Amino acid sequence: MKIILRQDHEKLGKLGDIIEVKDGYARNYLIPRNIGFVASPGNLRALEEEKKQHVDRQSKELHQAERLALELEKLSITLKVKVGEDEKLFGSVTSQMIADALQEKGITVDKRIIELDEPIKALGIYTVNMKLHTNVIGKVKVWVVRE
């Protein structure tokens, strides 16, 4: 059975690809989960419209991500933490703590987009990357200071 993919799929292909799959796989898995639909002339026309909407949505998301990245570069946040001897933190600075500090500044981000290479366990100034879009990475300066 020929199927048109409605979304990118890791093993099958990208949005709009026409692939040949077994009938049962298409009827029982791909079609009910809206991953694909039967390749027919009417569905091909519908796919073209979906592609246009997808491109518009992607460009809008990219533009918003670029704007947010510029905002984040101008921003620096300060996290006050408890420290012990030798200026070492009790615990570490987490992505949730950074997301909460950004929330206080009026910028809402999901903690999952914050990329910490290694846990922050000492006082200092750090540059933290945030994956805002597949092509856009924002950077924010984080000051970790004594409470």
DSSP file (Angstrom, degrees, kcal/mol; ACC not computed):
  #  RESIDUE AA STRUCTURE BP1 BP2  ACC     N-H-->O    O-->H-N    N-H-->O    O-->H-N    TCO  KAPPA ALPHA  PHI   PSI    X-CA   Y-CA   Z-CA
    1    1 A M              0   0    0      0, 0.0    20,-2.7     0, 0.0     2,-0.5   0.000 360.0 360.0 360.0 138.4    0.0    0.0    0.0
    2    2 A K  E     -A   20   0A   0     18,-0.2    37,-2.2    37,-0.2     2,-0.4  -0.768 360.0-173.5 -91.7 130.8    1.3    3.5   -0.8
    3    3 A I  E     -AB  19  38A   0     16,-2.9    16,-2.8    -2,-0.5     2,-0.5  -0.944  19.6-143.2-125.7 143.1    1.3    5.9    2.0
    4    4 A I  E     -AB  18  37A   0     33,-3.1    33,-1.9    -2,-0.4     2,-0.3  -0.930  27.1-126.8-103.0 126.6    2.0    9.7    2.2
    5    5 A L  E     - B   0  36A   0     12,-2.4    11,-2.8    -2,-0.5    31,-0.3  -0.573  18.3-168.2 -76.8 131.6    3.8   10.7    5.4
    6    6 A R  S    S+     0   0    0     29,-3.2     2,-0.3    -2,-0.3    30,-0.2   0.582  74.4  17.7 -92.2 -13.7    2.1   13.5    7.3
    7    7 A Q  S    S-     0   0    0     28,-1.0     2,-0.1     7,-0.1    -1,-0.1  -0.964  96.6 -78.6-150.3 163.6    5.1   14.1    9.6
    8    8 A D        -     0   0    0     -2,-0.3     2,-0.4     6,-0.1     6,-0.2  -0.448  44.9-165.2 -66.0 136.8    8.7   13.2    9.8
    9    9 A H  B  >  -C   13   0B   0      4,-3.4     4,-1.4    -2,-0.1    -4,-0.0  -0.993  21.5-134.5-128.8 134.9    9.4    9.7   10.9
   10   10 A E  T  4 S+     0   0    0     -2,-0.4    -1,-0.1     1,-0.2     4,-0.0   0.869 101.7  22.4 -56.0 -43.8   12.7    8.4   12.0
   11   11 A K  T  4 S+     0   0    0     -3,-0.1    -1,-0.2     2,-0.1    -3,-0.0   0.713 126.0  45.2-100.7 -23.0   12.7    5.2   10.0
   12   12 A L  T  4 S-     0   0    0      1,-0.3     2,-0.3     7,-0.0    -2,-0.1   0.873 106.0 -98.8 -94.4 -39.9   10.3    5.8    7.2
   13   13 A G  B  <  -C    9   0B   0     -4,-1.4    -4,-3.4    -6,-0.1    -1,-0.3  -0.983  43.7 -47.0 152.5-163.6   11.1    9.3    5.9
   14   14 A K  S >  S-     0   0    0     -2,-0.3     3,-2.1    -6,-0.2    -9,-0.3  -0.506  70.2 -64.9-103.7 170.2   10.2   12.9    5.9
   15   15 A L  T 3  S+     0   0    0      1,-0.3    -9,-0.2    -2,-0.2    -1,-0.2  -0.290 121.2  18.2 -53.3 128.4    6.9   14.8    5.6
   16   16 A G  T 3  S+     0   0    0    -11,-2.8    -1,-0.3     1,-0.3     2,-0.1   0.312  86.7 138.4  92.0  -8.5    5.4   14.4    2.2
   17   17 A D    <   -     0   0    0     -3,-2.1   -12,-2.4   -13,-0.1     2,-0.6  -0.463  48.6-138.5 -69.3 140.7    7.4   11.3    1.2
   18   18 A I  E     +A    4   0A   0    -14,-0.2     2,-0.3    -2,-0.1   -14,-0.2  -0.909  31.5 177.6-100.9 119.1    5.4    8.6   -0.6
   19   19 A I  E     -A    3   0A   0    -16,-2.8   -16,-2.9    -2,-0.6     2,-0.6  -0.838  29.9-126.6-123.6 157.9    6.4    5.2    0.7
   20   20 A E  E     +A    2   0A   0     -2,-0.3     2,-0.3   -18,-0.2   -18,-0.2  -0.921  39.2 161.8-104.7 120.9    5.4    1.6    0.1
   21   21 A V        -     0   0    0    -20,-2.7     2,-0.1    -2,-0.6    -2,-0.0  -0.865  44.9 -82.6-132.4 167.3    4.4   -0.3    3.3
   22   22 A K     >  -     0   0    0     -2,-0.3     4,-2.0     1,-0.1     5,-0.2  -0.396  40.7-118.5 -69.7 149.7    2.5   -3.5    4.1
   23   23 A D  H  > S+     0   0    0      1,-0.2     4,-2.9     2,-0.2     5,-0.3   0.900 111.3  49.5 -57.7 -46.6   -1.3   -3.1    4.3
   24   24 A G  H  > S+     0   0    0      1,-0.2     4,-2.7     2,-0.2     5,-0.3   0.890 109.2  51.8 -63.5 -40.4   -1.6   -4.1    7.9
   25   25 A Y  H  >>S+     0   0    0      2,-0.2     5,-1.9     1,-0.2     4,-1.6   0.901 113.9  44.6 -62.6 -41.3    1.1   -1.7    9.0
   26   26 A A  I  <>S+     0   0    0     -4,-2.0     5,-2.7     3,-0.2    -2,-0.2   0.951 118.6  41.1 -68.2 -49.8   -0.6    1.2    7.3
   27   27 A R  I  <5S+     0   0    0     -4,-2.9    -2,-0.2     1,-0.2    -3,-0.2   0.867 124.7  34.6 -68.7 -37.2   -4.1    0.4    8.5
   28   28 A N  I  <5S+     0   0    0     -4,-2.7    -1,-0.2    -5,-0.3    -3,-0.2   0.681 134.2  11.9 -96.0 -19.0   -3.3   -0.5   12.0
   29   29 A Y  I  X5S+     0   0    0     -4,-1.6     4,-1.3    -5,-0.3     6,-0.2   0.728 122.9  40.9-123.0 -59.5   -0.4    1.8   12.9
   30   30 A L  I  4XS+     0   0    0     -5,-1.9     5,-2.4     1,-0.2     6,-1.2   0.929 116.9  42.6 -67.6 -48.6    0.4    4.7   10.4
   31   31 A I  T >4<S+     0   0    0     -5,-2.7     3,-1.5     1,-0.2    -1,-0.2   0.933 113.5  49.4 -69.4 -46.9   -3.2    5.8    9.6
   32   32 A P  T 345S+     0   0    0      0, 0.0    -1,-0.2     0, 0.0    -2,-0.2   0.826 113.6  47.7 -63.0 -28.1   -4.7    5.7   13.1
   33   33 A R  T 3<5S-     0   0    0     -4,-1.3    -2,-0.2     3,-0.1    -3,-0.1   0.314 111.8-120.4 -93.2   9.0   -1.8    7.7   14.6
   34   34 A N  T < 5S+     0   0    0     -3,-1.5    -3,-0.2     2,-0.2    -4,-0.1   0.789  77.6 125.8  56.2  32.0   -1.9   10.3   11.8
   35   35 A I  S   <S-     0   0    0     -5,-2.4   -29,-3.2     1,-0.3   -28,-1.0   0.787  80.6  -8.9 -82.7 -31.4    1.6    9.5   10.7
   36   36 A G  E     -B    5   0A   0     -6,-1.2     2,-0.3   -31,-0.3    -1,-0.3  -0.959  60.0-148.9-154.8 170.3    0.5    8.9    7.2
   37   37 A F  E     -B    4   0A   0    -33,-1.9   -33,-3.1    -2,-0.3    -6,-0.0  -0.957  42.4 -73.4-143.8 164.9   -2.5    8.5    4.9
   38   38 A V  E     -B    3   0A   0     -2,-0.3     2,-0.9   -35,-0.2   -35,-0.2  -0.268  48.7-116.5 -62.1 137.0   -3.4    6.6    1.7
   39   39 A A        +     0   0    0    -37,-2.2   -37,-0.2   -20,-0.1    -1,-0.1  -0.655  57.1 142.1 -79.1 105.5   -1.8    8.0   -1.4
   40   40 A S     >  -     0   0    0     -2,-0.9     4,-2.3     1,-0.1     5,-0.2  -0.915  64.4-103.1-135.8 163.2   -4.6    9.1   -3.6
   41   41 A P  H  > S+     0   0    0      0, 0.0     4,-1.6     0, 0.0     5,-0.1   0.896 122.0  48.4 -56.6 -41.1   -5.0   12.2   -5.9
   42   42 A G  H  > S+     0   0    0      1,-0.2     4,-2.0     2,-0.2     5,-0.1   0.907 111.6  49.2 -65.3 -41.5   -7.2   14.0   -3.4
   43   43 A N  H  > S+     0   0    0      1,-0.2     4,-2.3     2,-0.2    -1,-0.2   0.826 105.7  57.8 -68.8 -30.6   -4.8   13.3   -0.6
   44   44 A L  H  X S+     0   0    0     -4,-2.3     4,-1.7     2,-0.2    -1,-0.2   0.906 107.5  47.5 -64.5 -40.0   -1.9   14.5   -2.7
   45   45 A R  H  X S+     0   0    0     -4,-1.6     4,-1.5     1,-0.2    -2,-0.2   0.907 111.7  50.2 -65.7 -40.8   -3.6   17.9   -3.1
   46   46 A A  H  X S+     0   0    0     -4,-2.0     4,-2.2     1,-0.2    -2,-0.2   0.875 106.9  56.1 -63.7 -36.3   -4.3   18.0    0.7
   47   47 A L  H  X S+     0   0    0     -4,-2.3     4,-2.7     1,-0.2    -1,-0.2   0.899 102.0  55.2 -63.1 -41.0   -0.7   17.2    1.3
   48   48 A E  H  X S+     0   0    0     -4,-1.7     4,-1.9     1,-0.2    -1,-0.2   0.903 109.1  47.8 -59.4 -41.1    0.5   20.2   -0.7
   49   49 A E  H  X S+     0   0    0     -4,-1.5     4,-2.2     2,-0.2    -1,-0.2   0.909 111.2  50.6 -66.0 -41.6   -1.7   22.4    1.5
   50   50 A E  H  X S+     0   0    0     -4,-2.2     4,-2.6     1,-0.2    -2,-0.2   0.882 108.0  53.7 -62.6 -38.4   -0.3   20.8    4.7
   51   51 A K  H  X S+     0   0    0     -4,-2.7     4,-2.6     2,-0.2    -1,-0.2   0.914 107.8  49.9 -62.7 -42.6    3.2   21.4    3.4
   52   52 A K  H  X S+     0   0    0     -4,-1.9     4,-2.4     1,-0.2    -2,-0.2   0.929 112.8  46.4 -61.7 -44.8    2.5   25.1    2.9
   53   53 A Q  H  X S+     0   0    0     -4,-2.2     4,-2.7     1,-0.2    -1,-0.2   0.892 111.7  52.1 -64.3 -39.0    1.1   25.4    6.4
   54   54 A H  H  X S+     0   0    0     -4,-2.6     4,-2.6     2,-0.2    -2,-0.2   0.912 110.2  47.7 -63.7 -43.2    4.1   23.4    7.8
   55   55 A V  H  X S+     0   0    0     -4,-2.6     4,-2.4     2,-0.2    -2,-0.2   0.914 112.9  48.8 -64.8 -42.6    6.6   25.7    6.1
   56   56 A D  H  X S+     0   0    0     -4,-2.4     4,-2.1     2,-0.2    -2,-0.2   0.922 112.9  47.6 -61.9 -44.0    4.7   28.8    7.4
   57   57 A R  H  X S+     0   0    0     -4,-2.7     4,-2.5     1,-0.2    -2,-0.2   0.911 111.9  50.1 -63.8 -43.1    4.6   27.4   10.9
   58   58 A Q  H  X S+     0   0    0     -4,-2.6     4,-2.5     1,-0.2    -1,-0.2   0.912 111.0  48.3 -63.0 -43.0    8.3   26.5   10.8
   59   59 A S  H  X S+     0   0    0     -4,-2.4     4,-2.3     2,-0.2    -1,-0.2   0.885 111.9  50.0 -66.8 -36.8    9.3   29.9    9.6
   60   60 A K  H  X S+     0   0    0     -4,-2.1     4,-2.2     2,-0.2    -2,-0.2   0.921 112.0  47.2 -65.8 -43.6    7.2   31.6   12.3
   61   61 A E  H  X S+     0   0    0     -4,-2.5     4,-2.4     2,-0.2    -2,-0.2   0.890 111.8  51.2 -64.0 -39.6    8.7   29.4   15.0
   62   62 A L  H  X S+     0   0    0     -4,-2.5     4,-2.4     2,-0.2    -2,-0.2   0.915 109.8  49.4 -63.4 -43.4   12.2   30.1   13.7
   63   63 A H  H  X S+     0   0    0     -4,-2.3     4,-2.1     1,-0.2    -2,-0.2   0.913 112.2  47.9 -62.9 -43.2   11.6   33.9   13.8
   64   64 A Q  H  X S+     0   0    0     -4,-2.2     4,-2.4     1,-0.2    -1,-0.2   0.894 111.4  51.0 -64.3 -39.8   10.3   33.7   17.4
   65   65 A A  H  X S+     0   0    0     -4,-2.4     4,-2.3     2,-0.2    -2,-0.2   0.899 109.5  49.8 -65.7 -40.6   13.3   31.6   18.4
   66   66 A E  H  X S+     0   0    0     -4,-2.4     4,-1.9     2,-0.2    -1,-0.2   0.898 111.2  49.4 -64.6 -40.1   15.7   34.1   16.9
   67   67 A R  H  X S+     0   0    0     -4,-2.1     4,-1.8     1,-0.2    -2,-0.2   0.910 111.7  48.2 -64.9 -42.1   14.0   37.0   18.7
   68   68 A L  H  X S+     0   0    0     -4,-2.4     4,-2.5     1,-0.2    -2,-0.2   0.872 107.9  55.9 -65.6 -37.3   14.1   35.1   22.0
   69   69 A A  H  X S+     0   0    0     -4,-2.3     4,-1.9     1,-0.2    70,-0.4   0.897 107.0  49.3 -62.1 -40.7   17.8   34.3   21.5
   70   70 A L  H  X S+     0   0    0     -4,-1.9     4,-1.0     1,-0.2    -1,-0.2   0.894 111.3  49.8 -65.3 -39.0   18.5   38.0   21.1
   71   71 A E  H  X S+     0   0    0     -4,-1.8     4,-0.6     1,-0.2     3,-0.5   0.914 110.0  50.7 -63.1 -43.1   16.6   38.8   24.3
   72   72 A L  H >< S+     0   0    0     -4,-2.5     3,-0.9     1,-0.2    69,-0.4   0.851 103.4  58.3 -66.5 -35.1   18.5   36.1   26.2
   73   73 A E  H 3< S+     0   0    0     -4,-1.9    -1,-0.2     1,-0.3    -2,-0.2   0.819 106.2  49.5 -65.9 -29.3   21.9   37.4   25.1
   74   74 A K  H 3< S+     0   0    0     -4,-1.0     2,-0.3    -3,-0.5    -1,-0.3   0.631 103.4  82.3 -79.5 -13.5   21.1   40.8   26.7
   75   75 A L    <<  -     0   0    0     -3,-0.9    66,-1.3    -4,-0.6     2,-0.4  -0.643  52.3-176.5 -99.7 145.9   20.0   39.1   29.9
   76   76 A S  E     -d  141   0C   0     -2,-0.3     2,-0.3    64,-0.2    66,-0.2  -0.997  11.2-156.1-135.6 142.2   21.9   37.8   32.9
   77   77 A I  E     -d  142   0C   0     64,-2.6    66,-3.2    -2,-0.4     2,-0.5  -0.872   5.4-144.9-118.2 151.3   20.4   36.1   35.8
   78   78 A T  E     -d  143   0C   0     -2,-0.3     2,-0.5    64,-0.2    66,-0.2  -0.959   9.4-165.8-117.7 127.4   21.7   35.8   39.4
   79   79 A L  E     -d  144   0C   0     64,-3.2    66,-2.6    -2,-0.5     2,-0.6  -0.959   8.6-152.7-113.6 122.1   21.2   32.6   41.5
   80   80 A K  E     +d  145   0C   0     -2,-0.5     2,-0.3    64,-0.2    66,-0.2  -0.840  24.9 172.0 -95.9 124.3   21.9   32.9   45.2
   81   81 A V  E     -d  146   0C   0     64,-2.4    66,-1.8    -2,-0.6     2,-0.3  -0.904  36.0-104.3-131.9 157.5   22.9   29.5   46.6
   82   82 A K        -     0   0    0     -2,-0.3     8,-1.8     8,-0.2     2,-0.3  -0.617  39.3-166.1 -79.7 138.9   24.1   28.2   49.9
   83   83 A V  B     -G   89   0D   0     -2,-0.3     6,-0.2     6,-0.2     3,-0.1  -0.911   8.7-160.1-126.6 154.6   27.8   27.3   50.0
   84   84 A G    >   -     0   0    0      4,-3.1     3,-0.9     1,-0.3     4,-0.1  -0.083  52.5 -34.0-106.2-151.0   30.0   25.4   52.3
   85   85 A E  G >  S+     0   0    0      1,-0.2     3,-1.3     2,-0.2    -1,-0.3  -0.329 125.5  25.4 -69.1 155.6   33.8   25.4   52.8
   86   86 A D  G 3  S-     0   0    0      1,-0.3    -1,-0.2    -3,-0.1     3,-0.1   0.737 125.6 -79.0  61.2  26.2   36.0   25.9   49.8
   87   87 A E  G <  S+     0   0    0     -3,-0.9    36,-1.0     1,-0.2     2,-0.4   0.772  88.1 149.1  58.5  28.7   33.2   27.8   48.0
   88   88 A K  E <   -H  122   0E   0     -3,-1.3    -4,-3.1    34,-0.2    -1,-0.2  -0.759  44.7-119.7 -96.4 141.8   31.5   24.6   47.0
   89   89 A L  E     -G   83   0E   0     32,-1.7     2,-0.9    -2,-0.4    -6,-0.2  -0.398  16.4-118.5 -76.8 151.4   27.7   24.5   46.7
   90   90 A F  E    S-     0   0E   0     -8,-1.8     2,-0.3    -2,-0.1    -8,-0.2  -0.839  92.8 -22.8 -82.8 108.4   25.4   22.3   48.6
   91   91 A G  E    S-     0   0E   0     -2,-0.9     2,-0.3    30,-0.1    -2,-0.2  -0.672  98.6 -80.1  86.5-145.2   24.0   20.3   45.7
   92   92 A S  E     -     0   0E   0     -2,-0.3     2,-0.5    29,-0.0    29,-0.2  -0.965  36.1 -91.0-152.1 166.3   24.2   21.9   42.3
   93   93 A V  E     -H  120   0E   0     27,-2.4    27,-0.9    -2,-0.3     2,-0.2  -0.725  48.7-159.1 -82.2 126.8   22.4   24.5   40.1
   94   94 A T     >  -     0   0    0     -2,-0.5     4,-1.6    25,-0.1     5,-0.1  -0.583  31.0-111.5-105.8 166.9   19.8   22.7   38.0
   95   95 A S  H  > S+     0   0    0      1,-0.2     4,-2.5     2,-0.2     5,-0.2   0.822 118.1  59.3 -65.4 -30.4   18.0   23.6   34.8
   96   96 A Q  H  > S+     0   0    0      2,-0.2     4,-2.4     1,-0.2    -1,-0.2   0.893 103.1  51.4 -64.4 -39.8   14.8   24.0   36.8
   97   97 A M  H  > S+     0   0    0      2,-0.2     4,-2.0     1,-0.2    -1,-0.2   0.896 111.5  47.2 -64.1 -39.6   16.5   26.7   38.9
   98   98 A I  H  X S+     0   0    0     -4,-1.6     4,-2.2     2,-0.2    -2,-0.2   0.912 111.4  50.6 -68.0 -42.1   17.6   28.6   35.8
   99   99 A A  H  X S+     0   0    0     -4,-2.5     4,-2.0     1,-0.2    10,-0.3   0.898 110.4  50.1 -62.4 -40.7   14.1   28.3   34.2
  100  100 A D  H  X S+     0   0    0     -4,-2.4     4,-1.8     2,-0.2    -1,-0.2   0.894 109.6  50.7 -64.9 -39.9   12.5   29.7   37.4
  101  101 A A  H  X S+     0   0    0     -4,-2.0     4,-1.0     1,-0.2    -2,-0.2   0.881 110.9  48.6 -65.7 -37.9   14.9   32.6   37.4
  102  102 A L  H  <>S+     0   0    0     -4,-2.2     5,-2.6     1,-0.2     4,-0.4   0.869 106.8  57.1 -67.6 -36.0   14.1   33.4   33.8
  103  103 A Q  H ><5S+     0   0    0     -4,-2.0     3,-1.2     1,-0.2    -2,-0.2   0.888 102.9  54.0 -61.1 -39.7   10.4   33.1   34.7
  104  104 A E  H 3<5S+     0   0    0     -4,-1.8    -1,-0.2     1,-0.3    -2,-0.2   0.810 106.2  52.7 -64.3 -29.4   10.9   35.8   37.3
  105  105 A K  T 3<5S-     0   0    0     -4,-1.0    -1,-0.3    -3,-0.3    -2,-0.2   0.514 126.3-102.7 -83.2  -5.4   12.4   38.0   34.6
  106  106 A G  T < 5S+     0   0    0     -3,-1.2     2,-0.6    -4,-0.4    -3,-0.2   0.583  85.4 118.7  97.4  11.2    9.3   37.5   32.4
  107  107 A I      < -     0   0    0     -5,-2.6     2,-0.6    -6,-0.1    -1,-0.3  -0.950  49.4-154.0-114.5 120.0   10.7   34.9   30.0
  108  108 A T        +     0   0    0     -2,-0.6     2,-0.3    -3,-0.1    -8,-0.1  -0.825  24.6 159.8 -97.6 119.9    9.0   31.5   30.0
  109  109 A V        -     0   0    0     -2,-0.6     2,-0.3   -10,-0.3    -6,-0.1  -0.966  41.1-111.9-133.9 153.4   11.2   28.6   28.8
  110  110 A D    >   -     0   0    0     -2,-0.3     3,-1.6     1,-0.1     4,-0.4  -0.650  22.9-131.2 -82.3 139.4   10.9   24.8   29.3
  111  111 A K  G >  S+     0   0    0     -2,-0.3     3,-0.8     1,-0.3    -1,-0.1   0.734 102.2  68.7 -64.6 -20.2   13.6   23.4   31.6
  112  112 A R  G 3  S+     0   0    0      1,-0.2    -1,-0.3     3,-0.1    19,-0.1   0.702  92.5  57.2 -74.1 -18.3   14.3   20.7   29.0
  113  113 A I  G <  S+     0   0    0     -3,-1.6    18,-2.5    17,-0.1     2,-0.5   0.615  83.5  98.5 -86.4 -10.3   15.7   23.1   26.4
  114  114 A I  E <   -E  130   0C   0     -3,-0.8     2,-0.8    -4,-0.4    16,-0.2  -0.660  64.4-154.4 -79.8 122.6   18.4   24.3   28.9
  115  115 A E  E     -E  129   0C   0     14,-2.9    14,-0.9    -2,-0.5     2,-0.7  -0.856  13.9-178.0-105.9 106.1   21.6   22.5   28.1
  116  116 A L        -     0   0    0     -2,-0.8    12,-0.1     1,-0.2   -21,-0.1  -0.912  13.3-160.9-101.0 116.4   24.0   22.1   31.0
  117  117 A D  S    S-     0   0    0     -2,-0.7    -1,-0.2     1,-0.2    11,-0.0   0.915  79.7  -3.7 -61.6 -43.2   27.2   20.4   29.9
  118  118 A E  S    S-     0   0    0     -3,-0.1    -1,-0.2     0, 0.0     3,-0.0  -0.973  94.9 -82.3-145.4 154.6   28.0   19.5   33.4
  119  119 A P        -     0   0    0      0, 0.0     2,-0.8     0, 0.0   -25,-0.1  -0.295  42.2-121.2 -60.7 142.1   26.4   20.3   36.8
  120  120 A I  E     +H   93   0E   0    -27,-0.9   -27,-2.4     1,-0.1     3,-0.0  -0.776  46.0 157.1 -87.1 113.6   27.2   23.7   38.1
  121  121 A K  E     +     0   0E   0     -2,-0.8   -32,-1.7   -29,-0.2     2,-0.3   0.203  50.9  57.6-124.5  13.5   28.8   23.1   41.5
  122  122 A A  E    S-H   88   0E   0    -34,-0.2   -34,-0.2   -39,-0.0   -29,-0.1  -0.961  85.2 -95.4-142.3 159.2   30.9   26.2   42.2
  123  123 A L  S    S+     0   0    0    -36,-1.0     2,-0.3    -2,-0.3    22,-0.2  -0.387  72.3  83.1 -68.8 151.3   30.4   29.9   42.4
  124  124 A G  E    S- F   0 144C   0     20,-1.9    20,-3.2    -2,-0.1     2,-0.5  -0.941  77.8 -57.1 150.1-169.2   31.1   31.9   39.3
  125  125 A I  E     - F   0 143C   0     -2,-0.3     2,-0.3    18,-0.2    18,-0.2  -0.943  49.5-178.3-113.1 128.1   29.8   33.2   36.0
  126  126 A Y  E     - F   0 142C   0     16,-2.9    16,-3.5    -2,-0.5     2,-0.6  -0.936  24.6-139.8-128.2 147.9   28.6   30.6   33.5
  127  127 A T  E     - F   0 141C   0     -2,-0.3     2,-0.5    14,-0.2    14,-0.2  -0.950  24.8-162.6-106.2 120.8   27.2   30.8   30.0
  128  128 A V  E     - F   0 140C   0     12,-2.8    12,-2.2    -2,-0.6     2,-0.3  -0.885   7.9-140.1-109.9 131.3   24.3   28.4   29.5
  129  129 A N  E     -EF 115 139C   0    -14,-0.9   -14,-2.9    -2,-0.5     2,-0.4  -0.634  12.1-164.7 -88.7 146.4   23.0   27.3   26.1
  130  130 A M  E     -EF 114 138C   0      8,-2.6     8,-2.8    -2,-0.3     2,-1.3  -0.994  17.7-139.3-131.4 126.1   19.4   26.8   25.4
  131  131 A K  E     + F   0 137C   0    -18,-2.5     6,-0.2    -2,-0.4     3,-0.1  -0.693  31.6 166.4 -86.8  94.9   18.2   25.0   22.3
  132  132 A L        -     0   0    0     -2,-1.3     2,-0.3     4,-1.1    -1,-0.2   0.786  67.3  -6.0 -80.6 -30.0   15.3   27.2   21.2
  133  133 A H  S    S-     0   0    0      3,-1.8     3,-0.4    -3,-0.2    -1,-0.2  -0.926  83.6 -90.6-155.1 169.5   14.9   25.7   17.7
  134  134 A T  S    S+     0   0    0     -2,-0.3     3,-0.0     1,-0.2    -2,-0.0   0.821 129.3  28.1 -60.1 -29.0   16.7   23.1   15.7
  135  135 A N  S    S+     0   0    0      1,-0.1     2,-0.5    -4,-0.0    -1,-0.2   0.436 112.1  74.9-110.1  -1.6   18.8   25.9   14.2
  136  136 A V        -     0   0    0     -3,-0.4    -3,-1.8     2,-0.0    -4,-1.1  -0.952  50.1-178.4-123.1 125.5   18.8   28.4   17.0
  137  137 A I  E     - F   0 131C   0     -2,-0.5     2,-0.3    -6,-0.2    -6,-0.2  -0.984  13.4-155.9-121.2 122.8   20.8   28.3   20.2
  138  138 A G  E     - F   0 130C   0     -8,-2.8    -8,-2.6    -2,-0.5     2,-0.4  -0.678   4.5-150.4 -94.6 150.5   20.3   31.0   22.8
  139  139 A K  E     - F   0 129C   0    -70,-0.4     2,-0.4    -2,-0.3   -64,-0.2  -0.973  11.7-175.0-123.6 136.3   22.9   31.9   25.4
  140  140 A V  E     - F   0 128C   0    -12,-2.2   -12,-2.8    -2,-0.4     2,-0.5  -0.988  23.8-127.7-130.1 141.5   22.2   33.3   28.8
  141  141 A K  E     -dF  76 127C   0    -66,-1.3   -64,-2.6   -69,-0.4     2,-0.5  -0.761  24.0-163.6 -90.6 127.5   24.8   34.4   31.4
  142  142 A V  E     -dF  77 126C   0    -16,-3.5   -16,-2.9    -2,-0.5     2,-0.6  -0.952   5.3-159.5-116.1 122.7   24.2   32.9   34.9
  143  143 A W  E     -dF  78 125C   0    -66,-3.2   -64,-3.2    -2,-0.5     2,-0.7  -0.903   4.7-161.5 -99.9 120.6   25.9   34.4   37.9
  144  144 A V  E     +dF  79 124C   0    -20,-3.2   -20,-1.9    -2,-0.6     2,-0.3  -0.918  22.8 171.6-104.4 113.7   26.1   31.9   40.8
  145  145 A V  E     -d   80   0C   0    -66,-2.6   -64,-2.4    -2,-0.7     2,-0.1  -0.797  37.3 -89.1-124.8 163.4   26.7   33.8   44.0
  146  146 A R  E      d   81   0C   0     -2,-0.3   -64,-0.2   -66,-0.2    -1,-0.0  -0.426 360.0 360.0 -69.9 141.2   26.8   33.2   47.8
  147  147 A E              0   0    0    -66,-1.8    -1,-0.1    -2,-0.1   -65,-0.1   0.443 360.0 360.0 -79.0 360.0   23.5   33.5   49.6
